[in-house]
Amino acid sequence: MHVGDLLQIKGLDLTLVWGGENLLDQAISGVTATDLEDPARFLQPGEIVLSGLVWWTEADRHARTERFVSALAESGATALLAGEETHGTVPADIVESCREHGIALLAVPAHTNFRAITEAVYRRQWGDLSRRPADHFALPENVRNELGRLLDQRAEAGELLECALAPFGTPSCYVLTSSGRTIARTASAPELPATQAAQNLRGPAGETLRVQAETTPYDAWYLHLPPQAGGAPPRALHETAEAIGQYRHLHDRRHAARRRTGQELIALVDRDGADAGALANALASCGPLTEGPWQVVVTAAGGQLADSAAEEALTEALQHLPSADFAVGTTLDAEAVAVVRSGDWGTAALREPWSLLHDCRPETPLHTGVSAPTTEPTGLRTALAQARYALAAARHGSPTPGQVTAVEELSSLDSLLAGIPADVRTIFSAATLGPLADREPASHSRLLETLEVFLAHNCSWARTAEALHLHVNTVHYRIERIQDLTGRDLSRLDHKLDLRAALLCR
């Protein structure tokens, strides 16, 4: 479907405000409706953008218009469909900005619902597939027509699978995520634990097709037939995957508003001084999160992945939980943050899906931190700080990628110190150890080793000497030297703790 086709759809009554033939000939990949002033992070190349222009105001119209339209251009959007209901017409500076950035501009009259445009686009896209030459298809025409009808009626993915595979005896078939979560399955397909499903996706047996969509390594969907499920023609499976792809496009668009409200909540939680009323309203806008208690979960993906990958990873992990209501967003520091309603799940319940997500991209470190529960909206800011501290501890203190750490688990000096920023740890260690912080000369390395063993053996002279294969007098000499260089007295508990912490902070 192309941009110019929108003008021919009866009942929409769209009007071309600006755009040459070259712009009207651009293909449409999807639809996004937004009234954010900067919608760039929600847009995909080839999409048309529906906006009621609520973000536009007379006071600073030029700056707002430039920010909005340039975001469309940079994201590769094909057209802006601007609603006339808010301002009575499309403002002139929006027209001029679209002309400057090469974005086709169509006006949407007040009586035309944005949902009607969205459904018309996806209905037309499915129809374009169905109008291919008949010998292209393995699915019978009546099945293709029924799939189109089910998509129009917003049927669930399981119904689409049953319909598409009915001509072939409806074999066992699944729609699975990268980490093994089941999106849908046919009635004949038994329940599949996530661990087993993930293994099946990566194994050589069975048929696995990727559902085409804009995704990260963590939230891709796959059509999977187990090896014992029976057969279906390869082309039929590809057509079924196409139908599931259409379903996902519609599913993602329907949940766009939920993602926006989640982002607004996280931005508020991350802001200093947010009042209780604003937080309560933001929680209420997320539906099931109105009532607490809540926990905050923070994650960050290492390597060269975009910040959206961390958000998708966290969203996918939380969807593995049997019963968890949550809202997810991304902070300015590229952290993915979720506010989750506490329930019958615990930190341990996140560890299996987190391990499965790590397997989707093993070369990328993927850690997360979990706060303690809070019963008051104003406690979410503190919970965010707790989760960040737990995340820092997980990233620094765990040699195992894919670690999930709860703030309650920071019960040792080692784990507590792991959450302190690296530059602070380095300064503390250098200040406490004094000259010993420099391992040169070699004698300093020997003294540091002696100090570590001495503290590890509860300051026992005899056990330290035995562990280091030294005479007790040599241990006494070295400890005296350590005390002289550091200014610490190892007969005092507080000084012992200082030196132990300094060693852990190296």
Number of C-alpha atoms within 10 A of each C-alpha: 18 17 26 22 15 21 16 12 14 8 11 18 14 20 16 16 14 19 19 14 10 10 18 22 14 19 16 23 18 23 24 21 22 20 15 15 17 18 19 19 9 15 21 19 16 19 22 28 22 23 20 20 23 14 15 21 13 8 8 9 15 14 10 18 24 20 16 22 26 21 19 27 17 12 18 17 26 27 28 25 24 25 25 19 16 13 13 10 14 21 17 9 13 22 20 14 19 25 16 12 15 19 25 26 28 24 20 26 17 14 12 16 12 20 12 11 20 19 17 16 23 23 16 16 18 22 15 11 14 16 9 10 8 11 6 10 16 18 22 13 12 9 16 22 15 15 22 22 14 17 23 16 10 13 13 15 23 17 16 25 27 19 18 22 22 14 15 13 11 20 22 22 25 27 25 26 24 24 31 24 25 20 15 18 24 21 16 12 16 11 11 16 11 20 15 12 22 22 13 20 23 11 11 10 12 15 20 22 17 18 23 16 15 10 13 17 18 24 23 19 26 24 25 23 25 19 13 10 16 14 18 17 11 12 13 18 23 18 17 24 25 19 23 26 19 21 21 17 18 19 14 13 17 15 10 15 14 17 18 17 20 24 21 21 27 26 16 18 27 19 12 8 10 15 13 14 11 15 22 17 13 22 24 15 16 20 14 15 21 17 15 17 17 26 24 30 30 31 27 28 24 16 10 8 13 12 18 20 21 27 26 20 26 30 20 21 23 23 16 19 15 11 13 16 19 23 26 26 26 23 17 9 8 17 19 27 33 28 25 22 24 22 15 10 13 12 14 11 16 21 17 17 25 24 21 22 25 23 19 19 12 13 11 16 16 27 29 30 28 31 27 19 18 19 14 14 24 18 17 25 20 16 24 25 18 24 26 25 26 32 28 27 28 26 26 17 16 16 9 13 18 25 22 28 28 22 22 11 12 18 9 9 12 16 21 18 21 24 22 17 13 15 10 10 20 15 13 18 22 17 14 20 23 14 14 21 19 13 13 10 9 9 12 18 15 14 18 20 12 20 24 17 19 22 16 13 14 11 17 14 18 15 16 23 19 13 12 14 10 12 13 16 12 12 23 13 10 18 21 14 14 23 15 11 14 17 13 18 16 20 9 9 9 12 17 18 14 17 21 20 19 21 20 16 20 14
